[in-house]
Amino acid sequence: MTIIRWNQRPLINRFFDNYFENENATSFGKNCGSIPATNILEKEKSYEIYLAFPGVDKKDIGISLENNVLKISFEVKSENNETYIRQEFHPEPFTRSFVIPKETNSENIEASYEKGILKVIIPKLEAEKVKLQKNISIS
């Protein structure tokens, strides 16, 4: 008799694949808002965050920084009263937060928006200004 080891992993993967591919299923993603594609780059002197916001006007995007957390959000009020047979893209309210490293110059963060792409540049502090190690005396 040969014992075959039961592996649930493929079954679980298939369950989730089918769940997210089923158009008629009530998906939690439909109620959570849009999730724009995001790219984050680390360059020599800065970090760059790119978010794809197709069809969103620049005035509807908000960017704030508090306690080293960069918050990017948008909210679009749709005035379209059309009845769709199928609607696969539409801007929904969105908020995303990024924890910014302490070795950055948060006073000089820049943002630009062109052709549906938001670009946020976060400059790094110069190496000599960053103290990663501190000696602590014992009393």
DRENZA-563292 format. One record per atom (N, C-alpha, C): residue number from 1; x, y, z; residue in one letter; atom name. Coordinates in Angstrom, 3 decimals, m for minus. Example, Ala and Ser with C-alpha at 12.3 -4.5 7.8 and 13.67 -1.06 7.14 Angstrom:
BEGIN
REC    n         X         Y         Z  res  atom
REC    1    13.190    m5.690     7.800    A     N
REC    1    12.300    m4.500     7.800    A    CA
REC    1    13.200    m3.300     7.800    A     C
REC    2    12.850    m2.250     7.080    S     N
REC    2    13.670    m1.060     7.140    S    CA
REC    2    12.900     0.030     7.870    S     C
This chain:
BEGIN
REC    n         X         Y         Z  res  atom
REC    1     0.848    m1.173     0.000    M     N
REC    1     0.000     0.000     0.000    M    CA
REC    1     0.892     1.234     0.000    M     C
REC    2     0.559     2.177    m0.860    T     N
REC    2     1.324     3.404    m0.957    T    CA
REC    2     0.554     4.526    m0.277    T     C
REC    3     1.222     5.247     0.579    I     N
REC    3     0.593     6.384     1.248    I    CA
REC    3     0.882     7.630     0.425    I     C
REC    4    m0.179     8.330     0.073    I     N
REC    4    m0.046     9.573    m0.691    I    CA
REC    4    m0.314    10.733     0.259    I     C
REC    5     0.615    11.601     0.325    R     N
REC    5     0.485    12.752     1.221    R    CA
REC    5    m0.524    13.742     0.645    R     C
REC    6    m1.473    14.176     1.447    W     N
REC    6    m2.511    15.119     1.045    W    CA
REC    6    m1.981    16.539     1.190    W     C
REC    7    m2.058    17.285     0.120    N     N
REC    7    m1.585    18.667     0.125    N    CA
REC    7    m2.767    19.567    m0.193    N     C
REC    8    m3.186    20.356     0.776    Q     N
REC    8    m4.337    21.237     0.589    Q    CA
REC    8    m4.003    22.493    m0.198    Q     C
REC    9    m2.753    22.830    m0.347    R     N
REC    9    m2.352    24.088    m0.971    R    CA
REC    9    m2.972    24.302    m2.355    R     C
REC   10    m2.886    23.324    m3.278    P     N
REC   10    m3.488    23.560    m4.596    P    CA
REC   10    m4.994    23.802    m4.520    P     C
REC   11    m5.671    23.114    m3.608    L     N
REC   11    m7.106    23.298    m3.450    L    CA
REC   11    m7.418    24.711    m2.973    L     C
REC   12    m6.659    25.208    m2.026    I     N
REC   12    m6.857    26.568    m1.526    I    CA
REC   12    m6.577    27.583    m2.621    I     C
REC   13    m5.490    27.390    m3.358    N     N
REC   13    m5.176    28.313    m4.451    N    CA
REC   13    m6.295    28.342    m5.479    N     C
REC   14    m6.823    27.172    m5.822    R     N
REC   14    m7.910    27.106    m6.801    R    CA
REC   14    m9.152    27.826    m6.276    R     C
REC   15    m9.450    27.665    m4.983    F     N
REC   15   m10.602    28.331    m4.389    F    CA
REC   15   m10.492    29.847    m4.544    F     C
REC   16    m9.334    30.406    m4.190    F     N
REC   16    m9.171    31.850    m4.285    F    CA
REC   16    m9.152    32.323    m5.729    F     C
REC   17    m8.529    31.562    m6.618    D     N
REC   17    m8.531    31.934    m8.031    D    CA
REC   17    m9.953    32.002    m8.563    D     C
REC   18   m10.751    30.991    m8.276    N     N
REC   18   m12.133    30.974    m8.754    N    CA
REC   18   m12.956    32.079    m8.111    N     C
REC   19   m12.723    32.348    m6.848    Y     N
REC   19   m13.487    33.376    m6.146    Y    CA
REC   19   m13.272    34.749    m6.773    Y     C
REC   20   m12.028    35.088    m7.063    F     N
REC   20   m11.736    36.409    m7.593    F    CA
REC   20   m12.038    36.531    m9.078    F     C
REC   21   m12.114    35.416    m9.798    E     N
REC   21   m12.407    35.475   m11.223    E    CA
REC   21   m13.900    35.480   m11.507    E     C
REC   22   m14.721    35.090   m10.573    N     N
REC   22   m16.158    34.993   m10.791    N    CA
REC   22   m16.784    36.381   m10.790    N     C
REC   23   m17.337    36.779   m11.924    E     N
REC   23   m17.931    38.111   m12.050    E    CA
REC   23   m19.174    38.265   m11.190    E     C
REC   24   m19.900    37.180   m10.973    N     N
REC   24   m21.172    37.270   m10.268    N    CA
REC   24   m21.017    37.182    m8.757    N     C
REC   25   m19.838    36.847    m8.288    A     N
REC   25   m19.619    36.744    m6.847    A    CA
REC   25   m19.570    38.129    m6.227    A     C
REC   26   m19.996    38.223    m4.995    T     N
REC   26   m19.895    39.482    m4.275    T    CA
REC   26   m18.480    39.576    m3.743    T     C
REC   27   m17.670    40.378    m4.392    S     N
REC   27   m16.257    40.477    m4.047    S    CA
REC   27   m16.030    41.647    m3.105    S     C
REC   28   m15.210    41.439    m2.082    F     N
REC   28   m14.924    42.540    m1.168    F    CA
REC   28   m14.209    43.675    m1.869    F     C
REC   29   m13.527    43.421    m2.962    G     N
REC   29   m12.809    44.464    m3.690    G    CA
REC   29   m13.719    45.524    m4.266    G     C
REC   30   m14.956    45.189    m4.554    K     N
REC   30   m15.882    46.150    m5.145    K    CA
REC   30   m16.313    47.208    m4.140    K     C
REC   31   m16.224    46.899    m2.871    N     N
REC   31   m16.650    47.849    m1.855    N    CA
REC   31   m15.490    48.580    m1.199    N     C
REC   32   m14.273    48.214    m1.541    C     N
REC   32   m13.099    48.792    m0.889    C    CA
REC   32   m12.513    49.967    m1.648    C     C
REC   33   m13.050    50.293    m2.802    G     N
REC   33   m12.499    51.390    m3.581    G    CA
REC   33   m11.434    50.902    m4.538    G     C
REC   34   m10.937    51.826    m5.315    S     N
REC   34    m9.928    51.495    m6.316    S    CA
REC   34    m8.565    51.304    m5.666    S     C
REC   35    m7.757    50.487    m6.291    I     N
REC   35    m6.383    50.298    m5.840    I    CA
REC   35    m5.481    50.572    m7.034    I     C
REC   36    m4.994    51.803    m7.162    P     N
REC   36    m4.153    52.136    m8.311    P    CA
REC   36    m2.830    51.373    m8.297    P     C
REC   37    m2.343    51.087    m9.490    A     N
REC   37    m1.033    50.455    m9.617    A    CA
REC   37     0.025    51.407    m9.062    A     C
REC   38     0.989    50.854    m8.332    T     N
REC   38     2.007    51.666    m7.665    T    CA
REC   38     3.398    51.106    m7.939    T     C
REC   39     4.323    51.997    m8.239    N     N
REC   39     5.743    51.649    m8.358    N    CA
REC   39     6.519    52.511    m7.371    N     C
REC   40     7.478    51.914    m6.676    I     N
REC   40     8.332    52.654    m5.744    I    CA
REC   40     9.780    52.369    m6.118    I     C
REC   41    10.525    53.437    m6.358    L     N
REC   41    11.933    53.315    m6.734    L    CA
REC   41    12.817    53.909    m5.649    L     C
REC   42    13.990    53.314    m5.451    E     N
REC   42    15.009    53.931    m4.606    E    CA
REC   42    16.149    54.329    m5.517    E     C
REC   43    16.421    55.617    m5.546    K     N
REC   43    17.534    56.136    m6.333    K    CA
REC   43    18.625    56.594    m5.377    K     C
REC   44    19.730    57.051    m5.940    E     N
REC   44    20.868    57.444    m5.111    E    CA
REC   44    20.511    58.567    m4.139    E     C
REC   45    19.756    59.562    m4.609    K     N
REC   45    19.475    60.733    m3.780    K    CA
REC   45    18.012    60.887    m3.393    K     C
REC   46    17.162    59.930    m3.777    S     N
REC   46    15.739    60.077    m3.464    S    CA
REC   46    14.999    58.753    m3.573    S     C
REC   47    13.786    58.774    m3.036    Y     N
REC   47    12.810    57.717    m3.276    Y    CA
REC   47    11.762    58.319    m4.202    Y     C
REC   48    11.213    57.507    m5.107    E     N
REC   48    10.170    57.995    m6.003    E    CA
REC   48     8.994    57.033    m5.955    E     C
REC   49     7.810    57.607    m5.782    I     N
REC   49     6.577    56.824    m5.762    I    CA
REC   49     5.756    57.240    m6.973    I     C
REC   50     5.316    56.262    m7.748    Y     N
REC   50     4.469    56.510    m8.911    Y    CA
REC   50     3.141    55.790    m8.688    Y     C
REC   51     2.035    56.511    m8.868    L     N
REC   51     0.713    55.900    m8.784    L    CA
REC   51    m0.053    56.209   m10.058    L     C
REC   52    m0.722    55.210   m10.613    A     N
REC   52    m1.510    55.390   m11.832    A    CA
REC   52    m2.933    55.782   m11.452    A     C
REC   53    m3.329    56.984   m11.856    F     N
REC   53    m4.673    57.499   m11.606    F    CA
REC   53    m5.333    57.870   m12.931    F     C
REC   54    m5.642    56.921   m13.799    P     N
REC   54    m6.238    57.290   m15.084    P    CA
REC   54    m7.617    57.906   m14.904    P     C
REC   55    m7.849    58.996   m15.604    G     N
REC   55    m9.147    59.649   m15.564    G    CA
REC   55    m9.399    60.505   m14.343    G     C
REC   56    m8.410    60.684   m13.484    V     N
REC   56    m8.575    61.489   m12.271    V    CA
REC   56    m7.965    62.861   m12.505    V     C
REC   57    m8.701    63.902   m12.129    D     N
REC   57    m8.194    65.266   m12.261    D    CA
REC   57    m7.258    65.572   m11.091    D     C
REC   58    m6.222    66.318   m11.369    K     N
REC   58    m5.201    66.654   m10.369    K    CA
REC   58    m5.801    67.320    m9.131    K     C
REC   59    m6.853    68.104    m9.302    K     N
REC   59    m7.457    68.818    m8.166    K    CA
REC   59    m8.166    67.870    m7.183    K     C
REC   60    m8.441    66.646    m7.614    D     N
REC   60    m9.118    65.679    m6.752    D    CA
REC   60    m8.152    64.829    m5.927    D     C
REC   61    m6.847    65.025    m6.119    I     N
REC   61    m5.831    64.236    m5.415    I    CA
REC   61    m5.322    65.021    m4.212    I     C
REC   62    m5.218    64.361    m3.076    G     N
REC   62    m4.682    64.983    m1.871    G    CA
REC   62    m3.440    64.242    m1.394    G     C
REC   63    m2.436    65.002    m0.976    I     N
REC   63    m1.203    64.410    m0.442    I    CA
REC   63    m0.882    65.117     0.869    I     C
REC   64    m0.629    64.338     1.919    S     N
REC   64    m0.265    64.941     3.200    S    CA
REC   64     0.819    64.088     3.861    S     C
REC   65     1.537    64.710     4.789    L     N
REC   65     2.598    64.022     5.526    L    CA
REC   65     2.439    64.346     6.999    L     C
REC   66     2.364    63.291     7.810    E     N
REC   66     2.258    63.480     9.249    E    CA
REC   66     2.971    62.326     9.945    E     C
REC   67     3.897    62.651    10.822    N     N
REC   67     4.658    61.646    11.580    N    CA
REC   67     5.295    60.592    10.676    N     C
REC   68     5.964    61.055     9.629    N     N
REC   68     6.653    60.184     8.667    N    CA
REC   68     5.719    59.228     7.922    N     C
REC   69     4.443    59.558     7.849    V     N
REC   69     3.487    58.777     7.060    V    CA
REC   69     2.961    59.674     5.946    V     C
REC   70     3.247    59.277     4.715    L     N
REC   70     2.780    60.001     3.536    L    CA
REC   70     1.437    59.404     3.144    L     C
REC   71     0.410    60.239     3.093    K     N
REC   71    m0.939    59.776     2.777    K    CA
REC   71    m1.353    60.363     1.434    K     C
REC   72    m1.730    59.497     0.495    I     N
REC   72    m2.181    59.920    m0.826    I    CA
REC   72    m3.625    59.457    m0.979    I     C
REC   73    m4.499    60.373    m1.375    S     N
REC   73    m5.912    60.023    m1.491    S    CA
REC   73    m6.561    60.778    m2.641    S     C
REC   74    m7.691    60.272    m3.080    F     N
REC   74    m8.515    61.023    m4.011    F    CA
REC   74    m9.966    60.609    m3.843    F     C
REC   75   m10.831    61.548    m4.172    E     N
REC   75   m12.266    61.287    m4.151    E    CA
REC   75   m12.887    62.031    m5.314    E     C
REC   76   m13.551    61.297    m6.174    V     N
REC   76   m14.175    61.874    m7.359    V    CA
REC   76   m15.677    61.722    m7.218    V     C
REC   77   m16.374    62.827    m7.414    K     N
REC   77   m17.828    62.786    m7.395    K    CA
REC   77   m18.313    62.615    m8.831    K     C
REC   78   m18.887    61.458    m9.112    S     N
REC   78   m19.333    61.156   m10.468    S    CA
REC   78   m20.685    61.800   m10.730    S     C
REC   79   m20.771    62.514   m11.835    E     N
REC   79   m22.032    63.125   m12.244    E    CA
REC   79   m22.623    62.378   m13.430    E     C
REC   80   m22.124    61.201   m13.706    N     N
REC   80   m22.557    60.404   m14.838    N    CA
REC   80   m23.770    59.574   m14.431    N     C
REC   81   m24.893    59.784   m15.085    N     N
REC   81   m26.118    59.058   m14.773    N    CA
REC   81   m26.409    57.970   m15.801    N     C
REC   82   m25.384    57.523   m16.508    E     N
REC   82   m25.543    56.506   m17.542    E    CA
REC   82   m25.826    55.145   m16.904    E     C
REC   83   m26.544    54.311   m17.635    T     N
REC   83   m26.774    52.941   m17.215    T    CA
REC   83   m25.820    52.056   m18.002    T     C
REC   84   m24.898    51.440   m17.303    Y     N
REC   84   m23.876    50.623   m17.943    Y    CA
REC   84   m24.331    49.174   m18.050    Y     C
REC   85   m23.977    48.537   m19.140    I     N
REC   85   m24.149    47.096   m19.270    I    CA
REC   85   m23.014    46.415   m18.517    I     C
REC   86   m21.828    46.991   m18.618    R     N
REC   86   m20.645    46.516   m17.890    R    CA
REC   86   m19.744    47.715   m17.640    R     C
REC   87   m19.263    47.849   m16.433    Q     N
REC   87   m18.366    48.955   m16.089    Q    CA
REC   87   m17.171    48.385   m15.342    Q     C
REC   88   m16.015    48.367   m15.998    E     N
REC   88   m14.818    47.786   m15.401    E    CA
REC   88   m13.875    48.816   m14.812    E     C
REC   89   m14.022    50.066   m15.176    F     N
REC   89   m13.185    51.083   m14.553    F    CA
REC   89   m14.035    52.304   m14.237    F     C
REC   90   m13.827    52.792   m13.058    H     N
REC   90   m14.447    54.028   m12.606    H    CA
REC   90   m13.727    54.447   m11.336    H     C
REC   91   m13.437    55.726   m11.223    P     N
REC   91   m12.717    56.164   m10.027    P    CA
REC   91   m13.601    56.077    m8.783    P     C
REC   92   m13.089    55.439    m7.766    E     N
REC   92   m13.756    55.353    m6.475    E    CA
REC   92   m12.845    55.998    m5.438    E     C
REC   93   m13.375    56.387    m4.290    P     N
REC   93   m12.513    56.973    m3.252    P    CA
REC   93   m11.358    56.037    m2.912    P     C
REC   94   m10.198    56.629    m2.667    F     N
REC   94    m8.990    55.851    m2.447    F    CA
REC   94    m8.107    56.559    m1.440    F     C
REC   95    m7.479    55.797    m0.556    T     N
REC   95    m6.465    56.325     0.361    T    CA
REC   95    m5.380    55.270     0.515    T     C
REC   96    m4.150    55.721     0.434    R     N
REC   96    m3.015    54.816     0.644    R    CA
REC   96    m1.955    55.549     1.447    R     C
REC   97    m1.366    54.854     2.404    S     N
REC   97    m0.338    55.446     3.261    S    CA
REC   97     0.990    54.733     3.056    S     C
REC   98     2.058    55.524     3.097    F     N
REC   98     3.419    55.004     2.958    F    CA
REC   98     4.233    55.508     4.142    F     C
REC   99     4.932    54.614     4.823    V     N
REC   99     5.827    55.027     5.910    V    CA
REC   99     7.128    55.480     5.259    V     C
REC  100     7.498    56.725     5.526    I     N
REC  100     8.687    57.336     4.936    I    CA
REC  100     9.871    57.104     5.879    I     C
REC  101    10.999    56.627     5.365    P     N
REC  101    12.174    56.436     6.223    P    CA
REC  101    12.597    57.746     6.894    P     C
REC  102    13.161    57.642     8.082    K     N
REC  102    13.588    58.842     8.811    K    CA
REC  102    14.775    59.519     8.152    K     C
REC  103    15.478    58.807     7.286    E     N
REC  103    16.652    59.367     6.617    E    CA
REC  103    16.257    60.176     5.383    E     C
REC  104    15.079    60.766     5.382    T     N
REC  104    14.626    61.558     4.236    T    CA
REC  104    14.438    63.011     4.632    T     C
REC  105    14.439    63.860     3.634    N     N
REC  105    14.221    65.289     3.830    N    CA
REC  105    12.747    65.583     3.553    N     C
REC  106    11.925    65.428     4.579    S     N
REC  106    10.479    65.562     4.399    S    CA
REC  106    10.041    66.989     4.074    S     C
REC  107    10.898    67.959     4.317    E     N
REC  107    10.561    69.354     4.008    E    CA
REC  107    10.589    69.636     2.509    E     C
REC  108    11.260    68.813     1.735    N     N
REC  108    11.425    69.077     0.302    N    CA
REC  108    10.775    68.020    m0.590    N     C
REC  109     9.711    67.404    m0.122    I     N
REC  109     8.990    66.435    m0.947    I    CA
REC  109     8.299    67.176    m2.084    I     C
REC  110     8.403    66.627    m3.285    E     N
REC  110     7.788    67.233    m4.466    E    CA
REC  110     6.820    66.242    m5.092    E     C
REC  111     5.775    66.773    m5.737    A     N
REC  111     4.817    65.923    m6.436    A    CA
REC  111     4.449    66.560    m7.762    A     C
REC  112     4.236    65.707    m8.755    S     N
REC  112     3.775    66.183   m10.060    S    CA
REC  112     2.778    65.170   m10.608    S     C
REC  113     1.932    65.640   m11.522    Y     N
REC  113     0.897    64.779   m12.097    Y    CA
REC  113     0.825    65.034   m13.587    Y     C
REC  114     1.078    63.980   m14.368    E     N
REC  114     1.074    64.136   m15.818    E    CA
REC  114     0.590    62.843   m16.467    E     C
REC  115    m0.346    62.987   m17.387    K     N
REC  115    m0.877    61.856   m18.171    K    CA
REC  115    m1.379    60.720   m17.281    K     C
REC  116    m2.044    61.062   m16.178    G     N
REC  116    m2.630    60.051   m15.308    G    CA
REC  116    m1.678    59.390   m14.339    G     C
REC  117    m0.439    59.875   m14.262    I     N
REC  117     0.555    59.299   m13.347    I    CA
REC  117     0.968    60.345   m12.316    I     C
REC  118     0.776    60.016   m11.038    L     N
REC  118     1.239    60.872    m9.945    L    CA
REC  118     2.655    60.437    m9.587    L     C
REC  119     3.561    61.405    m9.528    K     N
REC  119     4.962    61.136    m9.180    K    CA
REC  119     5.289    61.930    m7.922    K     C
REC  120     5.732    61.237    m6.883    V     N
REC  120     6.126    61.879    m5.630    V    CA
REC  120     7.610    61.588    m5.421    V     C
REC  121     8.398    62.654    m5.269    I     N
REC  121     9.845    62.517    m5.055    I    CA
REC  121    10.150    62.888    m3.610    I     C
REC  122    10.782    61.964    m2.900    I     N
REC  122    11.139    62.166    m1.499    I    CA
REC  122    12.657    62.153    m1.411    I     C
REC  123    13.284    63.331    m1.247    P     N
REC  123    14.749    63.378    m1.207    P    CA
REC  123    15.309    62.711     0.051    P     C
REC  124    16.454    62.061    m0.112    K     N
REC  124    17.166    61.476     1.025    K    CA
REC  124    18.029    62.552     1.666    K     C
REC  125    18.294    62.395     2.957    L     N
REC  125    19.238    63.284     3.626    L    CA
REC  125    20.645    62.923     3.173    L     C
REC  126    21.518    63.900     3.199    E     N
REC  126    22.912    63.642     2.858    E    CA
REC  126    23.508    62.703     3.899    E     C
REC  127    24.400    61.842     3.462    A     N
REC  127    24.948    60.786     4.317    A    CA
REC  127    25.550    61.317     5.616    A     C
REC  128    26.223    62.465     5.542    E     N
REC  128    26.859    62.973     6.765    E    CA
REC  128    25.842    63.523     7.769    E     C
REC  129    24.611    63.807     7.320    K     N
REC  129    23.588    64.318     8.229    K    CA
REC  129    22.834    63.198     8.935    K     C
REC  130    22.985    61.985     8.452    V     N
REC  130    22.264    60.853     9.025    V    CA
REC  130    23.170    60.129    10.009    V     C
REC  131    22.721    60.025    11.246    K     N
REC  131    23.459    59.270    12.250    K    CA
REC  131    22.669    58.000    12.521    K     C
REC  132    23.172    56.900    12.011    L     N
REC  132    22.478    55.639    12.193    L    CA
REC  132    22.877    54.948    13.491    L     C
REC  133    24.004    55.359    14.072    Q     N
REC  133    24.464    54.736    15.299    Q    CA
REC  133    24.734    55.820    16.322    Q     C
REC  134    24.334    55.556    17.549    K     N
REC  134    24.540    56.515    18.628    K    CA
REC  134    25.053    55.742    19.835    K     C
REC  135    26.146    56.233    20.426    N     N
REC  135    26.676    55.626    21.642    N    CA
REC  135    25.942    56.202    22.836    N     C
REC  136    25.541    55.327    23.732    I     N
REC  136    24.794    55.744    24.914    I    CA
REC  136    25.642    55.420    26.133    I     C
REC  137    25.856    56.449    26.956    S     N
REC  137    26.662    56.233    28.162    S    CA
REC  137    25.797    55.632    29.268    S     C
REC  138    26.442    54.829    30.090    I     N
REC  138    25.747    54.176    31.199    I    CA
REC  138    26.088    54.929    32.470    I     C
REC  139    25.063    55.330    33.201    S     N
REC  139    25.309    56.085    34.439    S    CA
REC  139    25.231    55.206    35.656    S     C
